[in-house]
């Protein structure tokens, strides 16, 4: 007779949440992530660990629970593909929680995120407050926001957590480091785009969901400590610059309605020039150029996906513009409130040229 699932006290019932953790041969980090999951007050969940590019087991020793599903992939297919493999194994769960292997959830996190969706039928995604693993007094993010110029930023990143993001509110995009989705979102808009490989695949999905009328809610009492850039060691690694350069262009092409794209084109062009300047400053100019080349190579398939997305959108150009402009306004408020010497130079240059968003 099978032993009861230690992660789910009501093991005879379908799990409410499937937790999907992509990793790449980082067993110790996965074990730490799982230990924090086992402390959750919410118990109706199962875990799927997708180990990309495995040369051995995902865990150095025995997994903390024999009921955890582990999917070993012979080569590194990327974060987007890992999420999709996990989604394929989550068909019976009404909720899916995406979690990076370098994230550590606090005990009430899942309970608070699930309750937020159950009590707010108009929302399809919820995100917790991310805190920096090395200094939990500082924010790692309060949801993702997007400029009309196409750049995506983690709201509040680097700021001291002084309660400025302690209010439940709408954000534009869910950060895939830790985010809870209704399973119906993926049924409606499709899975993650595997052409992205990694970085910005969560923003792309959120913008596709936005076009279909889905919204994301930030839940500040749900908290997660996040290391960030654990795979490559630096957010300025040339591979990250290359992927980000490519994927932010693909995101714009796929998800900006044509009238909105034309209206935002000066901002898009300026932001791309600022981004290239940023890449040069980080000694990653060649990586950024490679990212541009990748975007050109993927243009035909991206345009095909765009046509499918635009045929099914459920909001008007005016609504889309207002929602993304509201996101840019939240980025402006964050940028203008920073007095600790950690302001983004990209945002400073962007808002220096275009000024604060209008009403």
N, C-alpha and C positions, 0 to 999 in steps of 0.2 A: 504493500500500500504506500502510495507516495506521501511524503511528509508535507505538511502545510507550508505554503510560501511565507518565509519570514518577512518579506516586504509587503505582504498583504494579509491582514488578519482575517479578511472575509474571502478566503481563497476560492470558495465555491462560486463566487460571482465574477463576471467579467471585470477586468481592471478598468477603472475610470480613465487612467492616464497611462500612456506609454512614454517612457523617458528614453530619448535617443541620444547616445553619447558617441560622437565620432572620435577616433584616436589614431595614432600612428606609432605603434610600438612604444607607448609610454605607460607601461604597466603600473609603476608606482603612483603616478599621478592619477590614473584611473581608479586605483584602489582608494586613494584619498577622497576622490570625488564620490565614490560609492559609499564610503563610510558616512559622509555627510547626508547622502540620500537616505540611509538607513535610520537616521535620527528624525526623519520627518514625522510630524504629528498626523499628517494625512497619509493613509496607508494603502489606499486602493490604486496601486500602480505597479507596473512591471518595467524592467530595464532592458534595453537593447544596446549593446556595445558593438560598434562597427569598427573593426581594426583594419585600417588602410595600409597596404603595402607590408603585410605581416611577414616576418621571417621566423616567427615563433608565436607562442601564446600571447594574448593581449595582457595577461597578468603574470608577473614573475612567479607567483605561487598559486595556490588554489583560489578561485574567485570567492569573494565574501559570501555569495549565495549561489548554490548550484542551480537555482531557478533562473538566473540571469541568462538571457539569450546573448550569445557571442557570435558575431558574423565576421569571419576572417576573410579578407580580400587579398588575392595574391599580389596586387600592385596598388600603388597609391592612386586611386581614382578621383581624389579631391573631396572636399567637405560637402559640396552639393550632392555628389553621388552617394556619399555615406549617409547623409540625411535621407535620401530617397530609398536606400536599402532598408533603413530603419522604418520608414513610412510603410513600406510593403509588408512589414511584419507587425503593423499596428492597426490592422483593419478593424478589429473589434473594439478599440478604445475610442470613445467620443472626443477625447482630448489627447494632444501630443505635446510633450515638453521637450524642446531641443536644448541641449546642455553641452557646453564645451567641457573637455576633460580637465581643463585647468580652472574650473569653477567649483566653488564650495558653497552649497545652499544652506541657509539658516533653517532651523527646525520648522518654522511656520510657513516657509516660502510657498510650497505647493498648495497648502490649504488656502492661503490668501489669494493666490492666483486663480485657483479653481472657483472659489467663492465669488470672485469678481466677475468671472464670465457667467456664472449661474445667476447672478443678480443683475447683470447688465446685458440683456438680450441683444442690444444694438451693437455690441462689440464682438469681434471674432478672435482677437489676439490680446494677450496681456503680457507685460514685461515688468520685472522687478527692478528695484534700485540696485545697480552694480557698484560695488566698492572696490577700491584697489586692494589687491591681496597684500602688497608690501606695506601699505599705509591705509588701513580701513577708515581713517578720519577723512580721507579724500574720495571723491566720487570717481568711478570709472564710467558712469553713464546713467542717464535718466531717460532712456529711450533714444532712438535715432531720429534725426531730423534731416531734411533735404533742402538745399538751396534751389531756387529757380534756375540757377546756373548749373545745377547738376551735382554739386559736391554734397556728400553725405557726412554727417558728423554725429558723434555720440554726445548728446546734450549734457553739459555740465562737467565733462571729462577733465579731471585734474583739479577741480575746485574743492576747497574744504567743504565738507558736508555740514552746513550750519542750519539745516532745516529749510533751505530755499526751494527744495524739491520734495516737500513732504505732503503735497496735495495730489490726490488722485486726479489725473487729467488725461486728455487725449494727446497722443503723440502720432507722428506720421508713420513711423516704421518700427517694427520689432527687431531688436538686436539678437541675432542667432546665438550669441554666447549663452543666453538663458531666456527662453520665451515659450509661453504656452499658447497653443493654437487649438481652435475647434477643428476636429478632423474634417468637417464640412468645408473649411477653407480650401483644402487641397482637392477635395472632390469638385469644387467650383472652378478654381483657377489653375489647377495642375500643380505638379511638384516643383522642386527647385530646378533651375536651368543648369544642366551639367556642363554646358559650354563655359560657365563661369569658373568652374573648378573650385575656387575658394575666393573669398572676399567680395562683398557686395551682393552675393546671391540672396541674402536675406532682405536687402533693400529692394532688389528687383522683384522678389515675391510680394513684398508689402505694397509696392506700387501697382503691381497687377491686381492685388486684392483691393486696393483703393479704387481702381477703375471699375470694379464690380460692386462697390458699395460697402466693403468691409472696413472696419475701423479698429484701431489699436489703443489699449488703455494702459497707462503707467500706474502701477500699484506700489507706492513707496514703502509700505510696511513690509512687503516681501523683499528680502535682501539676499544678495549673493556676493561673495568675494571672488574677484576675477584676477588671475595673473596677467593674461593678455600676451599675445605673440609668443606663446610658449613653444611652438613648433620651430620657428626660425630664429627666435631669440631677440629680434629687434623689429619694431614697427617700420623701420626704414630699410629693411633688407631689400636688396635689388629685386628679388622674386616678388615681394609684396608690392613694391612700386610698379612692377610690370603688370601684375594681375589687377591692381587697383586702377591703373591707367586704362587698361583694356575694358574692365568691367563697368567703370562709371560711364564710358562712352556707350557700351552696349545697353546699359540701363536707360539712358536718355533716348536712344533710338527706339527701343522697344516700348517705352511707356509714356512718352510725351505726345499727346494729341497734336496733330499737325499745326493748327492755329496757335496752340500754346508753345510749340517748338519754335515757330517763326517769331512769336512775340518775345520769347526768352533768348533768342539766338545771340544777341550782343552779350548777355550775361554768360551764356554757355561758352562763347569764344573767349571772353576775358578769363573765366575761371580755368579753362584749359591752359591758357598762357601762364596764369599764376601757378597752376599745378606743375607745368614744365619747369618754371623757375624754382619751385620747391624741390623737384627732382634733381636739378643741377646742384642746388645747395646741399643736397644729401649725397652727392657724388653718384647719382643713379640716373643720369641723363640717358645713357644707352639702354638701360632697362625700360625707361619710359618710352623711348622710341620703339623698342621691341613691342611694348604694349599697344602702341598705335598701329604697328604692323599687324599684330594679332587681331585688332578690332576690324581692320580692313579685310583681312582674310575671312573673318566670321560674318561680314556684312550680309551676304546673301541669305544665310540661314536666320540671321537676326531679323531681317526685313520680313521673312516668311512668318516668323513668330509674332512680329508686330501686327501683321495683318490679322492673325487669329485673335490677338488680344483686343484690337480696336473694334473688331466685328462684335465682340461680346460685351463691350463696356456699358455700364449702367448709369454713368454720371455725365453731365454736360461739360463742355470746355470751360464754361464759367465756373462750375463747381470745382473742377480739377484745379484751375488756376487759384481759386480762393483757398483751397486746402493746402496746396504747396506754398502759397504765399504766407499762410498762417504758420507753416513750418519754418519758413525763412524768418518770420517775425520772432519766433521763439529762439532761433539761433542768434538773432540780433540782441534780444534781451540778455541772453547768456553772455555774449561777447561784451556788451556794454557794461555788464555788472562785474566783470573780472578786474580786480585791483591787486592781484597777487603776483603779477609778472608772468602768468602762464597763459596769456591770451594766444589764440591761434593766429599766426602771422598770415595764413591764408584768408581767414575771416577778416582780419584787420585790413588787408589790401582790398578784398572784395567790397566790404562795406565802405571803405574809403573812396572807392570809385563810384559806387551806386547809391551810397547813403542808406539810411534806415528804411526798411520797408514802409510803404504807406499804410493807411488804415484798412 
